[in-house]
């Protein structure tokens, strides 16, 4: 059984027991989350696709950790114009473990 969920503006394919890193979510380490934006649920040959979400479906997850990704360097330059600009960015994330996929 697996599902496709939407969180943080991105879509993820999840199955029970998998760990994924998503955009930062509010919640303490060890707390439970319920993700209710489920776009698709597949259970064997039975596939349910939402329009846009599956009614009554949810995914339960546990917060494993919070952190920040590797630094991404942004470098801008205009040749012959004496213009250079360097900037860095680190995106915050939350690592979650999928516990259960509940469909209606």
N, C-alpha and C positions, 0 to 999 in steps of 0.2 A: 504494500500500500504506500502511495506517495501522494503529495499534493503540491500545487504551485501557489505560493503566497506572495503578497505584495506588502512591503514595508520599506519605508525610507525612500520611496520613489523607484524602487528596484523590485524585480521579481526573482524568486528563488524556488528551486525544486527541492523539496524536503521529504524526508522519510523518518520514521521513528528511530531515535538513537543517533542521528547525525548531528554534527556540530557545524554551525555556520557563523560567519562574522557579518553583522548587519550594521546599518547606520545606528548611531548611539540612541539607546532607548532608556527611559527612566526606569529604575528598579535596582534594588540592592542585589549583591551577589548571593545566589541561592534562592532568590524569590521566583515565583511562578508568574508567567505572562500568558495571556490569551490573545492570539492573533486571529482576528475575525475576518480579515480581507483575504479570503481563500478564493482563488480564481478557478481552480480545477482540482478535482479529487479523483484518483484512479485506484480502484480496488480490484486487482486481477484484470478481468476483461470488462468490468463495469466502469465506465468513465463518465463523470459528471462535469460538465462545463458550465460555468456561471455566465450571467449576462448583466452586469460585469462580474458579480460575485455569486458564489453558491450560497443559497439561503440555508441557514441553520448549520453551516459547517464552520468549524474552528480548529485551530492548532494550538496545543498547549506546549509551552516551552519553559525551560529553566535558565536563568541567567548564570553563566559560568564565569565570565570576567568582563572587565571594561579595559580599554586600552586605546592606543593611538597607532595608526599605521606608519609605515616608513615615510620619510620626508620626500616630497616631490619638489624639485627645483624648477622655478619658472624664470627663464632668462629672456629678456627682450633687448634687442640691439638694432640701431639704425646705423648702417655703415656710412662712414665719412661725415657723420653728424655729431660725433662725440657724445652719443647717448647710449648708456648701458644701464640696465636695471635688473637686479637679481632679487627674487623673492622665494620663500619656501612655504610649504603648507603640509600640515599633518592632520589627516582626517581621524576623528574620534570614531570608535566602533564599540559594539557590544557583542561578545561571543555568547551564543545561546545553543542549548542542546534541546532538540525536539523530543518531547516525551510521548505525545499522543495526538493522533489525527482523528477528530470526531466529525462524522458526517451524519446528516439526519436520517 
